[in-house]
Amino acid sequence: MPAAGQESWRGELALTVRPRGGRSVAVHQFHRGALRVLRPMYLDTTGQVTYVVVNPGGAYLDRDRYRIDVAVGDGGDLMLTTQSATKVYRTPEDRAVQQVTICLGPGSRLEYLPDQLIAYRGARYRQDTRIEMAPTASLMMSEVVTPGWSPSGTPFLYTELRLRSVVTMGGRPVAVDNLVLAPRGGAAGMSGMGLLEGHTHVGSLLVVDPRADEAALQMVRERVATRAGHLVAGVSAPSVPGLALRVLGTATQEVNGLIMAVVNELRVRWFGQPPADLRKY
């Protein structure tokens, strides 16, 4: 392993977006190793730019380290997604790591909506996401965790997943989400996945936005109350205007369906945008 302060990155990506001529554009773009972005897309007439992150290697392997830095300048508007699921394969010696740093300027907006994270047998993975944002900025960030296929059909054969997200304003933490899944014991000391109450998939949506009021929370509660299938979900409010949604389910489609229903409702209410079309095929 590299010495402290001497990180070796399997893939690096940096993207800075700012408004220009009535729409948002990339003013800085850098990539090295196994990370890329596709050409920018404009899915509607609002000027929001969409970028798709691609990993040509296809999966995260043992000791892989990835770094993504995103900045949205004052008044910029970015949707960031991935080309396909993030797959974490067996990591017999160490783990795979992804570090994401995001900076949102005044009046800016980021929708960070990646495809699901799939952890396969023997996988260990750590994801550290840090967002520094202005009080007038808007953030919607989702995550869906899916157990990978196994020959025996047993769902929880990955070793440990650690997903930590910290949102700060002026250097002060305003929202912290720390999710640890260790079905075989692992560092968390759990002997099984009983905390998932028989479910196999975990979904999260974090929204921080000055428009988030009691009406927005009530809308999400109604969506949760009318959920279909085997979903279990709950919503809470952080210390700043926003909401945090956690969803348990048995299929990626149903978990992501509830999350995107909330995202799309907020897009219509707050920004007058149509539902996000993130179909990748």
C-alpha positions as CSV (number, residue, x, y, z in Angstrom):
1,M,0.0,0.0,0.0
2,P,1.2,3.6,-0.6
3,A,2.5,5.5,2.4
4,A,0.4,8.0,4.1
5,G,-0.2,11.1,1.8
6,Q,1.1,9.1,-1.2
7,E,-2.3,7.9,-2.5
8,S,-2.3,5.9,-5.7
9,W,-5.5,6.3,-7.7
10,R,-6.9,3.8,-10.1
11,G,-9.1,6.5,-11.5
12,E,-9.4,10.3,-11.1
13,L,-12.1,12.6,-12.3
14,A,-12.5,16.4,-11.8
15,L,-15.4,18.4,-13.2
16,T,-16.3,22.1,-12.7
17,V,-19.6,23.5,-14.1
18,R,-20.7,27.1,-14.3
19,P,-23.5,29.0,-16.1
20,R,-22.7,30.5,-19.5
21,G,-25.0,31.8,-22.2
22,G,-28.2,30.7,-20.5
23,R,-27.1,27.1,-19.7
24,S,-24.5,25.3,-17.6
25,V,-21.3,24.2,-19.1
26,A,-18.1,22.5,-18.0
27,V,-15.3,25.0,-17.6
28,H,-12.8,22.5,-16.3
29,Q,-12.6,18.8,-17.0
30,F,-9.8,16.3,-16.1
31,H,-9.6,12.5,-16.0
32,R,-6.9,10.0,-15.5
33,G,-7.0,6.2,-15.3
34,A,-10.2,4.3,-15.2
35,L,-12.7,7.2,-15.0
36,R,-14.3,9.2,-17.8
37,V,-17.4,11.3,-18.5
38,L,-19.4,11.2,-21.7
39,R,-20.3,14.2,-23.7
40,P,-22.6,16.7,-22.0
41,M,-26.4,16.3,-22.5
42,Y,-29.3,18.7,-22.0
43,L,-32.4,16.7,-21.2
44,D,-34.8,19.7,-21.1
45,T,-34.9,23.4,-21.8
46,T,-33.9,24.6,-18.3
47,G,-30.1,24.7,-19.1
48,Q,-29.2,22.0,-16.7
49,V,-26.3,20.0,-18.0
50,T,-26.1,16.2,-17.5
51,Y,-22.9,14.3,-17.3
52,V,-22.5,10.5,-17.2
53,V,-19.5,9.0,-15.4
54,V,-18.0,5.9,-17.0
55,N,-15.6,3.3,-15.6
56,P,-14.1,1.5,-18.7
57,G,-12.7,-1.2,-16.4
58,G,-16.2,-2.4,-15.6
59,A,-15.8,-3.0,-11.9
60,Y,-14.0,-2.1,-8.7
61,L,-11.3,-4.6,-7.6
62,D,-9.1,-5.3,-4.6
63,R,-7.0,-2.2,-3.6
64,D,-8.7,0.0,-6.3
65,R,-8.9,3.6,-5.3
66,Y,-11.1,6.2,-7.1
67,R,-11.3,9.9,-6.7
68,I,-14.1,12.2,-8.0
69,D,-14.0,16.0,-7.5
70,V,-17.0,18.0,-8.6
71,A,-17.6,21.8,-8.3
72,V,-20.7,23.7,-9.4
73,G,-20.1,27.4,-9.5
74,D,-22.6,30.2,-8.5
75,G,-25.9,29.5,-10.3
76,G,-24.7,26.4,-12.0
77,D,-27.0,23.4,-12.6
78,L,-25.6,19.8,-12.9
79,M,-27.1,16.4,-13.0
80,L,-24.5,13.7,-12.5
81,T,-25.2,10.0,-13.0
82,T,-23.3,6.8,-14.0
83,Q,-23.4,4.7,-17.2
84,S,-24.3,1.6,-15.3
85,A,-24.1,0.0,-11.8
86,T,-21.0,0.2,-9.8
87,K,-19.8,-3.4,-9.2
88,V,-17.5,-4.3,-6.4
89,Y,-15.9,-7.7,-6.8
90,R,-14.1,-9.9,-4.3
91,T,-11.4,-8.0,-2.3
92,P,-9.4,-10.8,-0.6
93,E,-6.5,-8.6,0.7
94,D,-7.9,-5.1,1.4
95,R,-10.9,-3.2,0.0
96,A,-11.9,-0.9,-2.8
97,V,-12.3,2.8,-2.0
98,Q,-14.1,5.7,-3.6
99,Q,-13.6,9.3,-2.4
100,V,-16.0,12.0,-3.7
101,T,-15.6,15.7,-2.9
102,I,-18.3,18.2,-4.0
103,C,-18.4,22.0,-3.7
104,L,-21.6,23.8,-4.4
105,G,-21.6,27.6,-4.8
106,P,-24.4,30.1,-4.0
107,G,-27.6,29.4,-6.0
108,S,-26.1,26.3,-7.6
109,R,-27.7,22.9,-7.9
110,L,-26.5,19.3,-8.1
111,E,-28.6,16.1,-8.7
112,Y,-26.2,13.2,-8.0
113,L,-28.2,10.1,-9.0
114,P,-25.8,7.2,-9.7
115,D,-27.0,3.7,-10.6
116,Q,-27.0,1.1,-7.9
117,L,-23.9,-0.2,-6.1
118,I,-23.7,-4.0,-6.4
119,A,-21.4,-5.8,-3.9
120,Y,-20.5,-9.4,-4.8
121,R,-19.2,-12.3,-2.7
122,G,-16.2,-11.3,-0.5
123,A,-16.4,-7.6,-1.4
124,R,-15.2,-4.9,1.0
125,Y,-15.8,-1.3,0.0
126,R,-15.5,2.2,1.5
127,Q,-17.1,5.3,0.1
128,D,-16.4,8.7,1.6
129,T,-18.5,11.6,0.2
130,R,-17.9,15.1,1.4
131,I,-20.1,18.1,0.3
132,E,-19.4,21.7,1.1
133,M,-22.4,23.8,0.0
134,A,-23.7,27.4,0.3
135,P,-27.0,27.8,2.2
136,T,-28.7,28.8,-1.1
137,A,-27.4,25.8,-3.0
138,S,-29.5,22.7,-3.8
139,L,-28.5,19.1,-3.4
140,M,-30.3,15.8,-4.2
141,M,-28.1,12.7,-3.8
142,S,-29.2,9.1,-3.9
143,E,-27.7,5.7,-3.4
144,V,-29.1,2.1,-3.8
145,V,-27.1,-0.9,-2.5
146,T,-27.8,-4.3,-4.0
147,P,-26.3,-7.7,-3.1
148,G,-24.6,-9.3,-6.1
149,W,-25.5,-12.7,-7.6
150,S,-23.9,-15.7,-5.9
151,P,-23.8,-19.4,-7.1
152,S,-25.6,-20.6,-3.9
153,G,-28.3,-18.0,-4.2
154,T,-27.5,-16.6,-0.7
155,P,-27.9,-12.8,-0.9
156,F,-25.5,-11.4,1.7
157,L,-22.0,-12.7,0.7
158,Y,-20.2,-9.4,0.6
159,T,-18.0,-8.8,3.6
160,E,-18.4,-5.1,4.5
161,L,-19.7,-1.9,3.0
162,R,-19.1,1.5,4.6
163,L,-20.8,4.5,3.0
164,R,-20.3,7.8,4.7
165,S,-21.6,11.2,3.5
166,V,-21.0,14.5,5.3
167,V,-22.6,17.8,4.2
168,T,-21.1,21.0,5.6
169,M,-22.0,24.7,5.3
170,G,-19.3,27.2,6.1
171,G,-17.2,24.3,7.4
172,R,-19.9,23.3,9.9
173,P,-21.5,19.8,9.5
174,V,-25.2,20.0,8.9
175,A,-26.0,16.4,7.8
176,V,-24.1,13.2,8.4
177,D,-25.1,9.8,7.0
178,N,-23.0,6.8,8.0
179,L,-24.2,3.4,6.7
180,V,-22.3,0.2,7.6
181,L,-23.4,-3.2,6.3
182,A,-21.4,-6.1,7.5
183,P,-23.5,-9.3,7.1
184,R,-20.7,-11.7,8.1
185,G,-19.7,-9.9,11.2
186,G,-16.9,-7.7,9.9
187,A,-15.6,-4.7,11.7
188,A,-19.1,-3.8,12.7
189,G,-19.5,-6.9,14.8
190,M,-22.9,-7.9,13.4
191,S,-23.7,-11.6,13.1
192,G,-26.3,-11.1,10.3
193,M,-28.5,-8.7,8.5
194,G,-31.4,-8.7,10.9
195,L,-31.4,-4.9,10.9
196,L,-32.8,-5.0,7.4
197,E,-35.8,-6.9,8.6
198,G,-35.7,-9.5,5.9
199,H,-35.0,-7.1,3.1
200,T,-32.0,-7.3,0.7
201,H,-31.7,-3.8,-0.8
202,V,-31.1,-0.4,0.9
203,G,-31.8,2.9,-0.7
204,S,-31.1,6.5,0.5
205,L,-32.0,10.0,-0.7
206,L,-30.5,13.1,0.9
207,V,-32.0,16.5,-0.1
208,V,-30.6,19.8,1.2
209,D,-32.4,22.8,-0.3
210,P,-33.8,26.1,1.1
211,R,-37.2,25.3,-0.5
212,A,-37.6,22.1,1.6
213,D,-40.4,22.8,4.0
214,E,-43.2,20.9,5.8
215,A,-45.1,20.5,2.6
216,A,-42.2,18.7,1.0
217,L,-41.8,16.4,4.0
218,Q,-45.6,15.7,3.9
219,M,-45.4,14.8,0.2
220,V,-42.6,12.3,0.9
221,R,-44.6,10.8,3.8
222,E,-47.6,10.4,1.5
223,R,-45.4,8.7,-1.1
224,V,-44.0,6.3,1.6
225,A,-47.5,5.6,3.0
226,T,-48.8,4.5,-0.5
227,R,-45.7,2.5,-1.3
228,A,-46.2,-0.8,-3.1
229,G,-44.6,-4.2,-2.7
230,H,-42.4,-5.1,0.3
231,L,-40.9,-1.6,0.8
232,V,-40.2,-0.2,4.3
233,A,-39.3,3.5,4.3
234,G,-38.9,6.4,6.6
235,V,-38.2,10.1,6.2
236,S,-36.6,12.7,8.6
237,A,-35.4,16.3,8.5
238,P,-31.8,17.4,9.1
239,S,-30.8,20.5,11.0
240,V,-31.1,22.6,7.8
241,P,-34.0,22.7,5.3
242,G,-34.0,19.3,3.6
243,L,-35.0,15.7,4.1
244,A,-33.4,12.2,4.4
245,L,-35.2,9.2,3.1
246,R,-34.1,5.6,3.8
247,V,-35.8,2.7,1.9
248,L,-35.6,-1.1,2.4
249,G,-36.8,-3.4,-0.3
250,T,-36.2,-6.7,-2.1
251,A,-35.5,-5.4,-5.7
252,T,-33.5,-2.5,-7.1
253,Q,-36.5,-1.3,-9.3
254,E,-38.9,-0.9,-6.4
255,V,-36.4,0.9,-4.1
256,N,-35.2,3.2,-6.9
257,G,-38.8,3.7,-8.0
258,L,-39.7,5.3,-4.7
259,I,-36.6,7.4,-4.6
260,M,-37.1,8.7,-8.1
261,A,-40.8,9.4,-7.5
262,V,-39.7,11.8,-4.7
263,V,-36.9,13.3,-6.9
264,N,-39.3,13.9,-9.8
265,E,-42.0,15.4,-7.6
266,L,-39.4,17.9,-6.2
267,R,-38.1,18.7,-9.7
268,V,-41.7,19.6,-10.8
269,R,-42.5,21.6,-7.6
270,W,-39.2,23.5,-7.2
271,F,-37.7,23.8,-10.7
272,G,-40.6,23.3,-13.2
273,Q,-38.8,20.4,-14.8
274,P,-40.1,17.2,-16.3
275,P,-39.3,13.8,-14.6
276,A,-35.6,12.8,-15.0
277,D,-35.1,10.4,-17.9
278,L,-32.1,8.4,-16.8
279,R,-32.6,5.4,-19.1
280,K,-29.2,4.1,-20.1
281,Y,-30.3,1.7,-22.9
